[in-house]
Structures are given as structure tokens and as C-alpha cells.
Amino acid sequence: MWKFLVVGALLASSCLRDTSFKCSTNAECGQGGTCERGVGYCSVTDTGCASGSRFGSSAGPYAGQCVGEDAPADAPVADAPIVDAPITGCPSNFMAITGGQGTHVYRAIPMTSSWQQQRSRCSGLSSAAYLAIPDDLAELQAISSLAAGEVWVGISDTATENTFLTVKGVPATFLPWDTNQPDDQGPGEDCVIIHEQNSKLRDERCNDGFRAVCECEP
């Protein structure tokens, strides 16, 4: 009897298939899918994730996990980089927006988080991406519309009070402040948001939670 059991187990195991799928280009993930660089698995848009994307059911150890969460301990590294989303370029799930700067592309982060967390999320998507910096009124309004709510921008005075720098480390040149702003209300407000009601800038506590928009320069 044990021989039959062993043979049955072997036959059963030989019939099992690996349901994971490794991709190398976005086209392999179907319409609207993204082949996430560095891991080689497909993701789909999911506004329930802070990153706005979630791995599909065929993503091996990442299956069902939000993109950007800590990788499983046993997660493999992709054999090769994603050819259509290089580390120094802009991922395909960024898009041009009316009012945006030139060839720049943008991506909304729908979940609320602190300014630093949102800054890290943006830079983690690509070395060419950063927390969006409005350079004029058209871009500011476009960023606000894309976020559909109050949104962090890549400007703060965390280094020196009342000296507002962008996340690129240079002085911010476009600062349309709301009435009586910035006020650095106690215990201190050093990071900047766009107020959705009037598209003006306000300073807020950096640990408060707001949405974000990432900007990427191709």
C-alpha cells in the first residue's frame, strides 16, 4: 500500500504548476499593468495602497501585497532590470497632466502620510522622481486637481526657519501663500501643502497626514 501512496504523491506533485509569473516588460502584464522594476512581477492599480498599486495573484511571494511595502524575507530579486522602466527614468504609471511642466510626468499617491514618508515614497519609485514642486500657478492647480484633496508639496523650511527650500535643495521661487501664512503655529509647522479650496500654500506640521503627488523628469 505504501508504494501506491508514494507513487500517488509523486504524480500529484508532478501535476502542480508554479502559478507565479515573472515579467520583463509592462506589455507582459496586460492593459493597465506594470512590471515592477527590481522584482519582476506585475502590479495593478489599487487606490487602497499607499503607492497606488498592488501586486497581482501571480506575483509569487509578493502576491496581494501593496507595492512599496517591505519585501518578504524569502523574496527573490529579479534576474534583470525592467527594460522599459529603468531606475533613472520615469515609470510607465506616471502621466503627463494639463498644466504640468514641459515633459514632466506625475503620479498621485492617494493615501495620507507624513511629509517625509511621502517624500520617501516618491524617491523610491525612481531616482528621477520627487515630491512634486509647483513652479507656477498652472502646475500648482494641476497638482491639486490630480491629488483631489489637500496635498503635500516638495517644499519645507526644516533646515532654517522661514527659508523655504525644495526637495532638490534649492530655494523655492514660487510661493503663493494663503492669508496669514506661513504662521509656524506651535509646536512648529515646517512643511508645505496646497490648500484645496483656494489653491494657496500653507505650512503644516510635517507629521500630519496628507496626500501627495510625485513628479518625475524623464
N, C-alpha and C positions, 0 to 999 in steps of 0.2 A: 504493500500500500504506500509506503513512504516513497518508493520510486515514482509512483504516479503523481504524488504530491509535488516532488521536486521537478518533474517534467512539466507539470501544470504551471508551477511558479515561473519556470524559465520561459514557457510560451507566453504567459501573461506579461512578463516584463519586456519581452521582445516586441509586444504589440503596443506598449506605451510609447507615446510620442512626446518629444520636448515641445511644449506649447509656447516657448519663448521665441521671439523673432528679433534678430539683430539687424539694424538698418545702417545704411551708409549715406543716404541722401533723403531729403524731405519727400521727394516724389514716391519713395517706397512706403511712406506712411499714409498714403491716401489723401484725399482732399481735406485741407484744413489741419492735417497732422504735421508734426515737427519731429525730425530726428535729432534728439538732444545730443549735442557735442559732448565728448568726453565719456559717454556711457554707451552710445549706440543703440538706444531704444526709443520707440515712438511715444510721443505725448499728444494729448488733445486739449483743447481749450476747456477750462473749468474755472469759473469765477469763484468757486468755493475755496480755491487755493490762493495763498498769498501771492504766488508767482503768476497766477492766471492760467496755469497748465497742470495737467495730471498725467502720469504715465498710464498707458493702456494695460489691458489684461495680459498681453503677450510680452510684457517688459521684464520678464524673469523676476529677479529679487526686488525690482522696483515697482512691480505691478500694483496699481491702485494708489501709489504714493504721489504726493504733490511734488512737482519739480522744484528743486531747491532745498528740500528737506535733507537732513543728514542721511547719507547713503548707508544701506545695510552693511554690517561688518563683513559679510561674505560677498559683497557685490563686486563683480569683475569690472575691469577697466576696458573700454573699447579698444579693439585691436588697432584702429586707425582713426584719425580725426575725420569729422564730417566735412566732406569736400565743399558743400555749399553753405556752410556756416563756420568759417574759420574764426579762431579765437580773436583775431584782430579786426574782424568785420562785424557787420550787424546781422543778428539772427533774422530768419525769414518771418518771424511773427511780430517784428516791428513794422510800422507802416508810415507812409507819408501822410501828413494831415494838412488841411487848408489852413494857412496862416503859419505853418512851420517854417523853420529856417532852411532855405535852399534845398540841399539834398538830404538833410537830416531826416531820420525816421524815429518813430515814437511807439511806446507801448505802455498801456495803463496797468497799474497794479491796483486791483480793486479792493484788496483787504487793507485795513488800517493798521499802522505800526508806528513806532517812533521814527524820528528823522534819521537817526543813524542806521536803524535796521533797513529802512527804505533805501538809503544811500548804498548800503552793502548789497541789497538785492539787485539794484541796477548795475553796479560794477561787476557783480558776479555773473551777469548774463553775457557780458563781453567786455574786453579791455577797452572797447571803443564806446561803451555805454556809461551813462552817469545820470544822477538825479537831475531832471530837466531844469534848464536855466532859461527863463524868458528874457529875450533880448529886445523885444518891443511889444507894443500893445496887442498886435495881431497874434503873436506867438503866445503871449500870456493868456489871451482869451481861448486860443485853440487848446492849450494845455488844460485849462479849467473845464472846457467842454468835454474833452476826452476823459477826464477823471470823473466827471459827473458828480462833483462834490468838492468840498474844501480839500486842498491838495498841497503837500509839501513841495517846495522847490529847492534847487541846489544852491541856496544862499544862507549864510549864517554869520553871526559875529561872535562865535565861540572863542576865537583866538584873542581878539581885542574888542572890548565893548564899543559899539557904535561904528566899528569898521567892518562893513559887510563884504565878505568875500564869497566867491562862488566855490563850488566843489573842485574847481580847477586851480584854486589858489590865487585867483586874481580879483581885483576889486569889482564888485557888481556895478554896472554902469546904468542899468535900468531899474529904478526903484520907485514905482508909483504907490506910495504909502497911503493907506486908509487914514481917515481923520484921527488925529492924536496918536498916530503910530509912527515909528515904534515906541512903545512905552516901557519895555523891560519890566513889566509888572512882576512883583515879588512872587516867588523867590528867584526870579530871573527868567527872561524869555530871549533865547538866543538863536532860534531857528525860525524860518520864514514860510508862511503859507499864502496861497491865493484864496481870498475870501470869495465864495461862490456867488454871493448876492450882488457884488459890485465890481468884481474882478480887480480888487485892490490888494495890496500886500499888508500882512500883519505879522508881527513877531509873536511866537508862541513858545511854550516850554518844549524843549527838544524831546522829552519823554512822552509827550502826548501822542495820541494815535490819530493819524490822518492817512488818506490815500496818497498815491504817488503816481507820477508819470516818469518813465525812463526815456532818455533821449540818446540817440546813437548817431555818430558821424561816420558814414561809410568810408 
